[in-house]
Amino acid sequence: MSVRFNGKHLAKFIRPEEYTTLYPQVELAHKQLAEKTGAGNDFLGWLDLPETYDKEEFGRIKAAAEKIKADSDVLLVAGIGGSYLGARAVIEAIAGQYHNELDGGVKIYFCGNTISPSAMNDIIGLVKGKRFSINVISKSGTTTETALAFRVLRKLLEEAVGPEEANKRIYATTDRAKGTLKQLADAQGWPTFVVPDDVGGRYSVLTAVGLLPIACAGIDIDALMQGAADARKAYGTLAPDNDAYRYAMTRAILYRKGKRVETLACFEPDFLMMNEWFKQLYGESEGKDQKGLMPTSCIFSTDLHSMGQYIQDGSRIMFETFVDVKQPRQDLFIDPIDGNFDGLNFLSGQNMSIVNRKAMEGTILAHTDGGVPLGIIEVDKLDAYNVGVLLYFFWKACAVSGYLLGVNPFDQPGVESYKKNMFALMGKPGYEDRKAELEAKLNG
């Protein structure tokens, strides 16, 4: 398989028999997923999604993407959490962080994931004088951050092209049959795509939630889905050497040894938003009942000059998982220079990827010698197929890891707490009593 878990540097931290002892619990987790008998079993639509996805809707997504590319300079994607992280992560991993500046296609900007007026005004500035379309993503249509951004953007679009034309450039990804956004979309005649009932937000990137923006970026969504489909077969086998299960077991063993933080690190800056997607996936899935590893991330070698000191010599509460991308999207040959003023001619005559790899290898040795357990997820390259494999790898490992931890990996009860407080403080009807209570706390 093109994504593999390499645990050779864990030998002095985990004994082979620890995997053997834990494996019966993996067998149970596997059975609960396969038979859909475990906690959160009503949110297991992602398991077979790469094979059973709606082919008719998939075709409509492709057609909508072609229309957007033909009639728009910019696509604004309004969504928060799983309604934006997955799409942005996939686009930047495959097309690069600077795809909007370097590619000649439609520019894709994500919004509706913050309540910052500065951020909203920046988006308004970006589309000023440009042809643009909107993809609003919300199952309910009432998520504050997304709904507020969409309110502003819809008005902006209507002022630019008129209500009739605006309705041809708004695409709603929402509930199949109910909710505020679905009702509005039907009334206005906007094309709609489905957020499946049995797929949670952090598992939704291979539904219309992620696929429409990804297709608009010019990425081959057929290859993306094929990668996930092949991963479903590879990581669906119950075996001790199943790489997704091996990673899940590693996390569980180290957690039980007192590790409380996992740092996902990659030597490719294009992986930055994949790191952010990973943090949502594992943070929301495992962080409950006062349990769970705290997911953090680094982009090396950049963060070796900031977090490197702590990782090397700080408190031994963490372990690292490196994502090793074997082949870069582009390489660069290093030429010698006359005078060797920077002292770097010893690096010349080879590709820059070799230098990056030696930096990674040196870091692995330094951190493991410093007492940091370190596993490696090997990925052939960051193209559509391999990213599809990687997404499913993380999904399957996360589900099993959550069951090993003894939590429901598919709910997020804690997310609602801040919303209730925010609604009360803003004066939303029905929250009057809570408003007074909270204000007293703030002013006390």
C-alpha positions, 0 to 999 in steps of 0.5 A: 500500500502507498501509505505505511506505518513504520515503527522501527524507531519505537523499539526502545519504547514499546516491546513487541509483546505489548502489541500482542497483548493489546491486539484482542482489543483491536479485534473487538474494535474491528468487529464493532466497526464491521458489524456496526455495534459500537458506540456512534454506530449511526455515524459509520457512513464513511466506512464504505463511502469510497465504494458506495458513494452516490455516483449521480451526485458525483457527476453533478459535482463535476458538472458544477465544478466545470460551470464554476470554472467557466463563469467565475474567477473566485469560489468562496467556500463558507463553512467551519470545522469539517465543512472546510478543513478537509477540502482546504487540507486536500487542495493545499496538500496536492496543489500547494499552499500558493495554488491561488497565486500560481495556478491559472484556474479559479481561486478558492478562498475559505471563509465562514470559519471565524467571526472576525470582521477583519477576516470578513473584510479581507474576503470582501476585498479579494472578490471586489471587481471579480466574478465569483460563486459561493458554496455554502456548507452547513447541515442546518444553515444556522451555524453562526460563523457560516450563516453570518458570512453567507449573509454578507456574501450573498448580499455582495453577490446580489449587488454585483450581478443581481438576484437572478444571476446570483441564484445561478452562482450559489451552491448549497451543501446541506441536509438532504431534506430538512433545515433552514439552508435546504428550505432556502436553497429549494425556494431560490433554486440553488443547486444542492448537494448532500451532507449525509446523515451518517457521516460526521463533519470530520469524516466528510471530506469525500462527500460533497462537502469536500469534493466540490471545492476540491474539483474546482481546484482542478484536482482529480476526484476520481483518483482521490476516491480510488485511493480511498477505495483501495485503502478501504480494502487494505485497512479493512483486513483484520491482521496484526500488520494492518498499518492503520491498526498498528498506528492505533495500537501505538497511540494506545500503548504510549497513552497508557505509558503516560504520554498525553500529547501527540505531535504530527510532523511533516517536512513539507509545508504543503502539509500544514492544513492536513495537520489542522485536519488531523487535529480536528479528527483526533481532537474531536474524536478522542477528547472526551470523558477527561481522556485522550491524547492532545493532537498538536502539529509541526512543520519541519524544519521550520518549527525546529527553530521554535518548538524544536527545543521543547521537543528535544529537551522539554517534558517527556509527555509527548510522542511524535508521528512523522509523515514522510513524503517520499517524493516531493511535488517538485524538486530543485537542483542545487548549483554551486556558486563562485566564492562559496560565500555561504559555505553551502557548496558542499550541498551542491550537485544534488537535489534539494529533496536530499537535503530535506530528507537528511534533515528529517533523518537527523531530526529522527535520530536526535529526538529518539536519542532525546527520549521521544518515541517516534513513529513514521507514516510513509506516503509515496507522494502527495497526489490525489490518489495517495492523499485519498489513501492517507485520508482513509488511513487516518479515519480507520486508525482514529475509529479504532483508537477511539474504541481502544480508549473507551470513548465514542469517536463519532460524537462531540458533546463538548462543542456545544458549550461555547455556542450556548454561552455565545448565544446568551451573551449576544442576546439570542431569544430564549437565553435571557436567564443565562445571559444575566448569569454569564455577565455576572461571572464576567463582571465579578 
